[in-house]
Amino acid sequence: MEQLEEKIAHLVRAVDDLSDTVARQDREIAMLTRRVEMLMRREAEREADLGGSVTLGNERPPHY
């Protein structure tokens, strides 16, 4: 009986540790998702301000 109680105690601790890890990862994923959304909005605004033009390799910018 004592061995079972010991195993249960270890399993409970492992579950608690895993739960903490999952909660931390959930917070990190939420933060990273917000950052990606912010960067996507910022890039969309930048492209809108530039008129969507892209300078390719050896192409001169329009101000030359």
C-alpha positions in Angstrom: 0.0 0.0 0.0 2.8 2.4 0.9 4.4 1.9 -2.6 1.1 2.8 -4.3 0.8 6.0 -2.2 4.4 6.9 -3.1 3.8 6.3 -6.8 0.6 8.4 -6.6 2.4 11.2 -4.9 5.1 11.2 -7.7 2.4 11.1 -10.4 0.5 14.0 -8.7 3.7 16.0 -8.6 4.4 15.2 -12.3 0.9 16.2 -13.3 1.3 19.5 -11.4 4.6 20.2 -13.1 3.1 19.5 -16.5 0.2 21.7 -15.7 2.5 24.6 -14.8 4.4 24.0 -18.0 1.3 24.0 -20.2 0.0 27.2 -18.5 3.3 28.9 -19.1 3.4 27.8 -22.7 -0.2 29.0 -23.2 0.8 32.5 -21.9 3.9 32.5 -24.2 1.8 31.5 -27.2 -0.7 34.2 -26.5 2.0 36.8 -26.2 3.7 35.7 -29.4 0.4 35.6 -31.2 -0.2 39.3 -30.2 3.3 40.2 -31.3 2.8 38.6 -34.7 -0.6 40.3 -35.2 1.1 43.6 -34.3 3.9 43.1 -36.8 1.4 42.1 -39.5 -0.6 45.3 -38.9 2.6 47.3 -38.9 3.8 45.8 -42.1 0.5 46.2 -43.8 0.5 49.9 -42.8 4.1 50.3 -44.1 3.1 48.7 -47.4 0.1 50.9 -47.7 2.2 54.0 -47.0 4.7 53.0 -49.7 2.0 52.2 -52.2 2.9 48.6 -52.2 5.9 49.1 -54.4 8.9 46.8 -54.1 12.4 47.6 -55.3 13.9 44.5 -56.9 17.6 43.6 -57.1 19.2 45.9 -59.7 16.1 48.2 -60.2 16.7 51.8 -59.3 14.3 53.5 -56.9 12.0 56.1 -58.5 13.8 59.1 -57.0 16.9 58.6 -59.2 
